[in-house]
Amino acid sequence: MRKSVPSFVLLLFCLLQVWIPTSSVQAQTPADAPSPIRLSGNLNLTAEGYGVSGTNPRYPSSIARAILQANVTLFDQIQLPFQLFLSTQQLALQQPFNQFGVSPRFFDGKLTLHAGYFATQFSEFTFGDARILGGGVETDLGNFRVAMLYGEARTALQADTSQNFFGQYRRQTFAAKIGAGEMSGFHIGFNILYAVDDSNSICALPNTPPPSENLAASVVFGFPITERIDVSGEIGASLFSNDLRSPKVEDTNLPVFTLRYSSQLDGAAVLTINTRPLDELTIGLNGRWIGPGYVSLGYVQLQNDLFDLTLSPSLKLLSGNLLLRGSFGLRFNNLRENRLAPSSRTIANLSATAQLSQTVGLDVQYSNYGIRTTPRNDTLRIENVAQSLVLSPRFQFTLFDAPSTVFASYSLQDVDDRSILGGTTNRNVTHTLLASWAQSFQLPLNLATTLLYNQANVGGNSISILSLTETVSYSFLDGKLSTSLTGGVNLINSNGSDTQLTGNLSASYNLGSYGTISLNISANSYNSTTTAPTFREFQGILQYTIGLQ
């Protein structure tokens, strides 16, 4: 069923009719006459259509989006940046997609206020990757910094067993920090985080993750030892209750946190030493220890139970034409030997960038990642090594009196599972060869050719893909109208031969001060002689973008 244009899209178009003439009038005012209100930023309106036959659709049949990123300046002193996201598509099991936030800045950025949805970072062990719906304030006076925030870090969602989702509680969060000193010299700061789930915000099921409570605090510091050696780090402690429904611990009273039989206390620390023995040589040493019970609800993805050591040298040679970088690290888990098996990891990365001449360059990268567990029963041992090698030469020259670029790349991915159970059949090796040629002409014409070959051996099965893509770009009307046409063919061999044909047509017209309108049409035809489905799909995207001034 065809959907009508959302009302918010029509509303934003009406707003543009007001903003655009306003900007034209402002352009005629004298340069020395400050405007009481100035609007800057950009507005993006998108409408998408999608259709497919022969298989299940990968996208909704139609989507409309509006993204407004704007900044209002009052009397050249107060800045009110804000973002507005509107969409006909709702994303389940996440925060609402329709989000609004405003973060005005005052006094040349020394004072920032937050309202609505916003994101900020306090420290590595307290608050960083959670998005807040609420309010906050941040001040930066050079040698003195203070910040506070309060709001909802997670929205309450009722369980939906049809989607294998068992619900999540609303989570309220408070965080604050205070710091002093120059960040490039001696500095010290204190951070605190308190987060608690509202156990009454949803109707819980037996499989619903329990509500939790967290209090974390840390001290950050940094100071130079000499002109070529400086030290920085952070020390943190965390109290965490795994289940607010567990009984309280009697005769214990903390000002904020409630001790329960499900509570745990643990610490974390990180220390970084950077040295510059020579102007061309930099060496970094980083150590990180995070206890197995350390939890910060301000960092949803924070990993614990680890001890890391990393050495990172960097060297410039040949007047900067050769840059060598490396990273060598060790990671250990099971710090308190309370798991079935300890594990250790080895991580190494090497890279070299060489500019051999004005026309020839070369990039080389190598990485090695290994993990090993040592359980009491050696039969259950896990050991695997993943290696990666990438060689990328590049050439730039002049052809047909116009710039021409040739780029090639070869990569090797080797994952070797040396575990006793099943290790002999779990080695995966992938070879990838990429070659591309981009040619410009004196006319507004550009050509780009790409050849890609990928060959993978996965569990004893071999899969190869050969792709050829050609793109032709041409501009009209003195560059106002830009067009491109791309065609490609993919040959897939895996217990049979499959063929995929792709095409893409795009056009973009520059309306000057009235923005840019673009259209993108793509088609995909997949013909299969194997178990993969044969299908045809089509997608069209109409987009309008305007800068607000």
C-alpha positions in Angstrom: 0.0 0.0 0.0 1.4 3.4 -1.0 2.1 5.7 2.0 1.4 9.5 1.9 4.2 12.0 2.4 4.6 12.6 6.2 3.3 15.8 7.5 6.6 16.7 9.2 8.3 16.8 5.7 5.7 19.3 4.5 6.2 21.3 7.6 10.0 21.5 7.1 9.5 22.5 3.5 7.3 25.4 4.7 10.0 26.4 7.3 12.5 26.6 4.5 10.4 29.1 2.6 10.7 31.3 5.7 14.4 30.7 6.3 15.7 31.1 2.8 14.3 34.6 2.2 15.6 35.6 5.7 19.1 34.6 4.7 18.9 36.6 1.5 17.9 39.7 3.5 20.8 39.2 6.0 23.3 39.0 3.2 22.4 42.7 2.3 23.0 44.0 5.8 26.4 45.7 6.5 29.1 43.5 7.7 29.6 45.5 10.9 25.9 45.3 11.9 25.5 42.2 14.1 22.4 40.2 13.5 20.4 39.4 16.7 19.6 35.9 15.4 21.6 33.8 12.9 20.8 30.3 11.8 23.3 27.9 10.3 23.5 24.2 9.7 21.9 21.9 7.2 18.6 20.1 6.5 18.3 16.7 4.8 15.1 15.2 3.5 15.1 11.7 2.1 12.4 9.5 0.6 13.2 5.8 -0.3 11.3 3.2 -2.3 12.2 -0.5 -2.5 10.9 -3.5 -4.3 12.0 -7.2 -4.6 10.8 -10.4 -6.2 12.0 -13.9 -5.7 13.2 -13.5 -2.0 12.4 -11.8 1.2 12.7 -8.0 1.2 15.8 -6.6 2.9 14.3 -3.1 3.4 10.9 -1.6 4.0 8.9 -0.7 0.9 9.1 3.0 1.7 10.9 5.2 4.2 10.9 9.0 4.7 13.5 10.7 6.9 14.2 14.3 7.9 17.5 15.2 9.6 18.0 18.8 10.8 21.4 19.8 12.2 21.3 23.5 13.1 23.0 26.1 15.2 21.2 29.3 16.4 23.5 32.2 17.3 22.1 35.0 19.5 23.8 38.4 19.4 27.1 36.7 18.3 27.5 35.4 21.8 25.2 32.5 22.6 25.2 29.4 20.4 22.3 26.9 20.5 23.2 23.9 18.4 20.5 21.2 18.1 19.6 18.1 16.1 16.3 16.8 15.0 15.8 13.3 13.6 12.4 12.3 12.2 11.5 9.1 10.4 8.5 6.9 9.4 10.6 3.9 10.4 10.6 2.8 14.0 13.6 0.8 15.3 12.5 -1.8 17.8 14.4 -2.7 21.0 16.3 0.6 20.8 15.8 4.2 22.0 13.2 6.0 19.9 14.6 7.0 16.5 12.8 10.4 16.7 15.2 12.3 18.9 15.7 15.9 19.7 18.5 17.6 21.6 19.9 21.1 22.1 23.4 22.0 23.4 23.8 25.8 23.6 27.3 27.2 24.1 28.1 30.4 25.9 31.2 32.6 26.4 33.2 31.3 23.4 32.5 27.7 24.3 33.5 27.9 28.0 29.9 27.0 29.1 27.8 24.3 27.4 24.3 23.3 28.4 22.6 20.1 27.3 18.9 19.3 27.0 17.0 16.5 25.4 19.1 13.7 23.8 22.9 14.2 24.0 26.2 12.4 24.3 29.4 13.3 26.1 32.4 11.6 27.7 33.7 12.1 31.2 36.4 9.4 31.7 37.4 5.9 30.6 36.1 4.1 33.7 32.9 6.2 34.6 30.8 7.6 31.8 31.2 7.6 28.0 29.1 5.6 25.6 25.6 6.0 27.0 23.2 8.4 25.3 21.2 10.5 27.8 17.7 11.9 27.6 17.8 14.7 30.2 20.0 17.7 30.9 23.6 18.6 31.7 26.1 21.4 32.0 29.8 21.5 31.1 32.3 24.3 31.9 35.9 24.6 30.6 37.8 27.6 32.0 41.2 26.4 30.8 42.8 25.3 34.1 39.4 24.4 35.7 36.7 22.1 34.4 33.3 21.1 35.9 30.5 19.0 34.4 27.3 17.4 35.6 24.5 15.5 33.9 21.3 13.7 34.8 18.8 11.8 32.7 17.5 8.6 31.3 20.3 6.4 29.8 17.9 3.6 28.9 14.3 3.6 27.9 11.8 1.1 29.4 10.7 -1.5 26.9 8.1 -4.1 27.5 8.9 -7.7 26.7 8.1 -9.1 23.2 8.6 -12.8 23.3 7.8 -13.1 19.6 11.1 -11.3 18.9 12.9 -13.2 21.7 13.1 -10.0 23.7 12.3 -10.1 27.4 12.2 -6.4 28.2 14.5 -3.8 29.8 14.0 -1.4 32.7 14.3 2.3 32.6 17.7 3.5 33.8 18.3 6.8 35.4 21.9 8.2 35.5 23.8 10.9 37.2 27.4 11.8 36.5 29.7 14.6 37.5 33.4 15.5 37.1 35.7 18.2 38.3 39.3 18.8 37.1 42.1 21.3 37.3 45.3 21.9 35.5 46.4 22.0 31.8 45.6 18.9 29.9 49.0 19.1 28.1 50.8 19.4 31.5 50.0 18.6 35.1 46.3 17.9 35.6 44.1 16.0 38.0 40.3 15.3 37.9 37.6 13.4 39.9 34.7 11.6 38.3 31.6 10.0 39.8 28.7 8.0 38.2 25.5 6.7 39.7 23.0 4.7 37.7 19.9 2.7 38.9 17.2 0.8 37.1 13.5 1.5 37.9 12.2 -2.0 38.8 8.6 -0.7 38.4 9.0 0.6 34.9 8.0 -2.6 33.1 6.1 -5.9 33.8 9.0 -8.3 34.2 9.0 -11.9 32.9 11.0 -14.7 34.5 13.6 -14.3 31.7 13.9 -10.5 32.0 17.4 -9.4 33.0 17.3 -8.2 36.7 17.4 -4.5 37.6 20.8 -3.2 38.7 22.4 -0.3 40.6 25.9 1.1 40.1 28.2 3.6 41.8 31.6 4.3 40.2 34.2 6.9 40.9 37.7 7.5 39.5 40.7 9.8 39.6 42.4 10.9 36.4 45.8 12.5 36.3 48.7 13.4 34.0 52.1 15.1 34.4 55.3 15.5 32.5 58.5 14.0 33.9 60.8 15.7 31.4 60.3 17.5 28.1 60.3 14.1 26.4 58.5 11.9 28.9 54.9 12.3 30.2 52.6 10.1 32.2 48.8 9.9 32.3 46.3 7.5 33.8 43.1 6.8 35.7 42.3 4.8 38.9 38.7 3.8 39.5 36.5 1.8 41.9 33.0 0.4 41.3 30.1 -0.8 43.4 27.6 -2.8 41.5 24.4 -4.7 42.5 23.4 -7.4 40.0 19.8 -7.6 41.3 17.9 -4.9 43.2 15.4 -7.6 44.3 18.0 -9.3 46.4 18.0 -8.7 50.2 19.8 -5.7 51.7 22.9 -6.1 53.9 21.9 -5.0 57.4 23.8 -2.5 59.5 25.4 -0.9 56.4 24.4 2.6 55.3 25.9 4.4 52.4 24.8 7.9 51.4 23.7 6.8 47.8 24.3 3.2 47.2 22.4 0.4 48.9 24.5 -2.7 49.7 22.8 -6.0 48.9 23.8 -9.6 48.8 24.1 -9.3 45.0 26.6 -6.3 45.4 30.3 -6.5 44.4 33.2 -4.1 44.7 36.1 -4.0 42.3 38.7 -1.6 40.8 40.4 -0.6 37.6 43.5 1.3 36.6 45.3 2.4 33.4 48.7 4.0 33.1 50.3 5.4 29.9 53.9 6.5 29.4 54.8 8.4 26.3 58.5 9.0 25.4 60.2 10.9 22.6 63.9 9.8 22.7 64.4 11.4 19.3 62.4 13.9 17.2 61.8 11.0 14.7 61.0 8.4 17.3 58.0 8.0 19.6 57.5 5.1 22.0 54.3 4.6 24.0 53.8 2.1 26.8 50.3 1.4 28.1 49.1 -0.8 30.9 45.5 -1.6 31.8 44.0 -3.6 34.6 40.2 -4.0 35.0 39.0 -6.3 37.7 36.4 -9.0 36.9 33.8 -7.3 39.1 34.3 -3.8 37.7 31.1 -2.5 36.0 30.3 0.9 34.8 26.7 1.4 33.5 28.0 4.6 31.8 30.0 2.3 29.5 27.7 -0.4 28.2 30.5 -2.1 26.2 33.2 -1.9 28.9 35.1 -5.2 29.1 36.4 -6.4 32.5 38.6 -9.2 33.9 41.6 -8.2 31.8 45.2 -7.1 32.1 46.8 -5.5 29.1 50.3 -4.4 28.2 50.9 -2.6 24.9 54.1 -1.2 23.4 53.6 1.3 20.5 56.7 2.6 18.7 56.6 5.1 15.7 59.6 6.0 13.6 60.0 8.5 10.7 62.9 8.1 8.2 64.1 9.6 4.9 62.8 13.1 5.7 59.4 11.8 6.5 59.0 9.7 3.3 59.0 6.5 5.3 56.8 6.0 8.3 57.0 2.9 10.4 54.5 2.1 13.1 54.0 -0.8 15.4 51.9 -2.1 18.3 52.7 -5.1 20.4 50.4 -6.2 23.1 49.6 -9.0 25.6 46.2 -9.6 27.3 45.5 -11.9 30.2 42.1 -12.9 31.6 40.9 -14.9 34.7 42.7 -12.4 37.0 41.5 -14.1 40.2 41.4 -17.7 38.8 37.6 -17.9 39.3 36.9 -19.2 35.9 37.2 -22.7 34.4 40.2 -21.7 32.3 42.6 -18.7 32.0 43.2 -17.2 28.6 46.0 -15.2 27.0 46.0 -13.1 23.9 48.8 -11.8 21.7 48.2 -8.8 19.5 50.7 -7.4 17.0 50.3 -4.8 14.3 53.0 -3.4 11.9 52.5 -0.8 9.2 54.8 1.0 6.8 54.0 3.9 4.5 56.6 4.8 1.9 56.5 7.5 -0.7 59.1 6.1 -3.1 58.9 9.0 -5.5 56.4 11.7 -6.5 54.4 9.1 -8.5 54.9 5.8 -6.7 53.9 4.9 -3.1 53.5 1.7 -1.1 51.6 0.7 2.0 52.3 -2.5 3.9 50.3 -3.7 6.9 50.6 -6.9 9.0 48.5 -8.0 12.0 48.6 -11.0 14.2 46.0 -12.0 16.8 46.3 -15.1 18.9 44.3 -16.5 21.8 45.0 -19.6 24.0 43.1 -21.1 26.9 44.7 -23.6 29.3 41.9 -25.6 31.0 42.7 -28.5 33.4 41.3 -30.9 30.7 43.7 -30.3 27.8 41.1 -31.8 25.4 39.0 -28.7 25.8 42.0 -26.4 25.0 41.2 -23.5 22.6 44.0 -22.1 20.5 43.8 -20.1 17.3 45.9 -17.6 15.4 44.5 -14.9 13.0 47.0 -13.2 10.6 46.4 -10.5 8.1 48.8 -9.1 5.4 48.0 -6.2 3.1 50.2 -4.9 0.3 49.0 -1.7 -1.5 51.1 0.0 -4.2 49.7 3.2 -5.8 50.7 5.1 -8.9 49.9 8.6 -10.0 50.8 9.9 -13.5 49.5 12.0 -16.4 47.6 10.4 -19.3 45.7 12.2 -22.1 46.9 15.4 -20.5 44.9 14.7 -17.4 45.5 13.0 -14.0 45.4 9.2 -13.8 45.6 7.0 -10.8 46.2 3.2 -10.5 45.8 1.5 -7.2 46.4 -2.2 -6.4 46.0 -4.2 -3.3 46.6 -7.8 -2.2 45.4 -9.1 1.1 45.8 -12.4 2.9 43.5 -13.4 5.8 44.6 -16.6 7.6 42.6 -17.9 10.6 44.1 -21.1 12.0 42.1 -22.9 14.7 44.6 -25.2 16.5 42.1 -26.4 19.1 42.2 -30.2 19.7 38.5 -30.6 19.0 37.8 -29.7 15.4 40.9 -27.7 14.8 42.0 -29.7 11.7 38.8 -28.6 9.8 38.6 -25.0 11.0 41.3 -23.2 9.0 40.1 -20.4 6.8 42.3 -18.7 4.2 41.2 -15.8 2.1 43.1 -14.2 -0.8 41.8 -10.8 -2.2 43.2 -8.9 -5.2 41.9 -5.5 -6.0 43.0 -3.3 -9.0 41.4 0.0 -9.9 42.1 2.7 -12.5 40.7 6.2 -12.3 41.1 8.5 -15.4 40.1 12.1 -15.8 39.8 14.0 -19.0 39.9 17.7 -20.0 36.2 17.4 -20.7 33.9 17.0 -17.6 34.3 13.2 -18.0 35.7 10.7 -15.6 36.1 6.9 -15.9 36.8 4.4 -13.1 37.4 0.7 -13.5 37.6 -1.8 -10.7 38.6 -5.4 -10.8 38.2 -7.6 -7.7 39.0 -11.2 -7.2 38.3 -13.0 -3.9 39.1 -16.6 -3.2 38.3 -18.2 0.2 38.9 -21.7 1.6 36.4 -22.1 4.5 36.3 -25.4 6.3 37.5 -27.3 3.3 35.1 -25.6 0.9 36.4 -23.2 -1.8 34.5 -20.0 -2.8 35.7 -17.5 -5.5 34.2 -14.2 -6.6 35.3 -12.3 -9.7 33.9 -8.7 -10.0 34.2 -6.1 -12.7 32.8 -2.6 -12.3 32.8 0.4 -14.6 31.7 3.9 -13.7 31.2 6.8 -16.1 30.8 10.3 -14.6 29.8 13.4 -16.6 28.7 16.9 -15.6 26.4 19.3 -17.4 25.3 22.9 -17.2 28.7 24.2 -16.0 29.0 21.6 -13.3 25.5 22.2 -11.8 24.2 18.8 -12.9 26.4 15.8 -12.1 25.6 12.3 -13.3 27.1 8.9 -13.1 26.3 5.5 -14.4 27.8 2.3 -12.9 27.5 -1.2 -14.2 28.9 -4.4 -12.7 29.0 -8.2 -13.0 29.9 -10.7 -10.3 30.8 -14.3 -11.0 30.4 -16.5 -7.9 31.7 -20.1 -7.9 30.8 -22.4 -5.0 29.5 -25.8 -5.9 28.1 -24.2 -9.0 28.1 -20.9 -10.8 26.0 -17.9 -9.9 25.9 -14.6 -11.8 25.0 -11.2 -10.4 24.4 -8.1 -12.5 24.2 -4.6 -10.8 23.5 -1.2 -12.1 23.3 2.3 -10.6 22.2 5.6 -12.0 22.7 8.8 -10.0 22.1 12.5 -10.7 22.6 15.6 -8.5 21.6 19.1 -9.3 23.0 22.1 -7.4 20.3 24.7 -6.8 22.8 27.2 -5.4 21.5 28.9 -2.2 18.4 26.7 -2.5 20.3 23.5 -1.8 20.9 20.3 -3.8 18.5 17.7 -5.0 19.7 14.2 -5.9 18.3 11.0 -7.3 19.8 7.5 -7.0 18.3 4.4 -8.7 19.9 1.0 -8.3 19.0 -2.5 -9.6 20.3 -5.9 -8.7 19.7 -9.2 -10.6 21.0 -12.4 -9.1 20.8 -15.6 -11.1 21.6 -18.8 -9.1 22.3 -22.4 -10.1 22.9 -23.4 -6.5 20.9 -23.3 -3.3 21.0 -19.4 -3.2 17.7 -17.8 -4.4 17.3 -16.1 -7.7 15.8 -12.6 -7.3 15.4 -9.1 -8.7 15.4 -6.0 -6.6 15.1 -2.3 -7.2 15.7 0.8 -5.0 15.2 4.5 -5.5 16.3 7.3 -3.2 15.3 10.9 -3.6 17.2 13.4 -1.4 17.1 17.1 -0.8 19.8 18.9 1.2 20.1 22.6 2.0 22.6 24.6 4.1 20.9 27.1 6.4 22.6 30.5 6.7 
